[in-house]
Amino acid sequence: MPRRKPGTLLPLEAEILEAALSAPDAFHGFGIAQALRERDGSRSLTGHGTLYKALGRLEEFGLLTSTWEDSAEAEGRPRRRLYELTREGARAAERATADQAAGRTPRIAPEAS
């Protein structure tokens, strides 16, 4: 995997943010993986371990928040971690979309002038 330049998003992280823009208020990892595969086959998603590491990094950057699903909702199956896009995450997703359309590396924040 290439080294990350400070302030940039890896391709999978940008894809997750873009998919999260059209997700309901809260989404779970498996659901976002399905959305990525349906959208364009997500070339960056090589396994669920890759996905969950990327979700964790996005949360560390403040672009996502997460909580554990209410135990009443998880009856009969394991609990799931639910993720939500933060306001900054939505802005980063929009920037990532614009950056990719312009052929630039997606960034977490706009470049300083």
C-alpha positions as a printed Julia matrix, in Angstrom:
113×3 Matrix{Float64}:
   0.0     0.0     0.0
   1.36    3.45   -0.84
   2.34    5.76    1.97
  -0.25    8.33    2.88
   0.62   11.98    2.4
  -0.51   14.11    5.35
  -4.08   15.32    4.96
  -5.02   12.92    2.16
  -7.54   10.12    1.95
  -6.76    6.65    0.68
  -8.99    5.52   -2.22
 -11.06    3.2     0.02
 -11.59    5.96    2.58
 -12.83    8.34   -0.13
 -15.17    5.61   -1.47
 -16.57    5.0     2.02
 -17.26    8.71    2.56
 -18.91    9.05   -0.84
 -21.12    6.01   -0.2
 -21.97    7.31    3.29
 -23.37   10.51    1.76
 -26.23    8.48    0.27
 -26.61    6.11    3.25
 -29.37    6.49    5.81
 -28.49    8.34    9.02
 -26.63    5.34   10.44
 -25.03    2.47    8.55
 -23.11   -0.64    9.48
 -19.88   -1.94    7.96
 -21.42   -4.85    6.09
 -24.04   -2.55    4.57
 -21.43   -0.07    3.37
 -19.38   -2.95    1.91
 -22.43   -4.06   -0.08
 -23.05   -0.51   -1.27
 -19.42   -0.17   -2.4
 -19.54   -3.42   -4.33
 -22.86   -2.53   -5.98
 -21.65    0.96   -6.93
 -18.53    0.08   -8.84
 -17.09   -3.16   -7.59
 -14.86   -1.2    -5.18
 -11.41   -2.03   -6.39
 -10.02   -0.83   -3.02
 -12.08   -3.22   -0.88
 -10.05   -6.41   -0.61
 -11.63   -7.76    2.58
 -13.76   -6.8     5.54
 -10.63   -6.34    7.67
  -9.54   -3.64    5.22
 -12.96   -2.0     5.49
 -13.08   -1.93    9.28
  -9.55   -0.53    9.54
 -10.55    2.25    7.13
 -13.74    2.94    9.13
 -11.62    3.18   12.28
  -9.22    5.65   10.65
 -12.11    7.79    9.41
 -13.48    7.84   12.94
 -10.05    8.88   14.29
 -10.01   11.74   11.75
 -13.42   12.89   13.07
 -15.17   12.16    9.76
 -17.35    9.38   11.21
 -18.78    8.6    14.62
 -19.87    5.16   15.79
 -21.96    3.51   18.46
 -22.95   -0.04   19.21
 -26.4    -1.03   18.04
 -29.05   -1.19   20.75
 -29.14   -4.74   22.13
 -32.93   -4.94   21.54
 -32.32   -4.41   17.81
 -29.68   -7.16   17.79
 -31.97   -9.93   19.01
 -30.94  -13.24   17.49
 -27.73  -11.99   15.9
 -24.49  -10.32   16.99
 -24.6    -6.59   17.7
 -23.34   -4.31   14.97
 -21.38   -1.12   15.12
 -23.36    1.72   13.56
 -21.5     4.56   11.86
 -22.67    8.07   11.04
 -21.08   10.7     8.85
 -20.15   13.84   10.8
 -20.65   17.32    9.37
 -16.9    17.46    8.65
 -17.15   13.98    7.11
 -19.87   15.18    4.72
 -17.69   18.14    3.68
 -14.7    15.8     3.22
 -16.86   13.45    1.1
 -17.92   16.32   -1.16
 -14.29   17.48   -1.48
 -13.17   13.91   -2.24
 -15.74   13.64   -5.02
 -14.61   16.96   -6.51
 -10.91   16.07   -6.13
 -11.36   12.72   -7.86
 -13.35   14.32  -10.69
 -10.47   16.8   -11.16
  -7.87   14.01  -11.09
  -6.45   15.08   -7.72
  -5.74   12.97   -4.62
  -8.72   13.28   -2.24
  -7.91   15.39    0.82
  -9.4    15.44    4.3
  -9.4    19.24    4.42
  -9.02   21.89    1.75
  -5.47   22.84    0.89
  -4.15   25.91    2.65
  -3.57   28.82    0.3
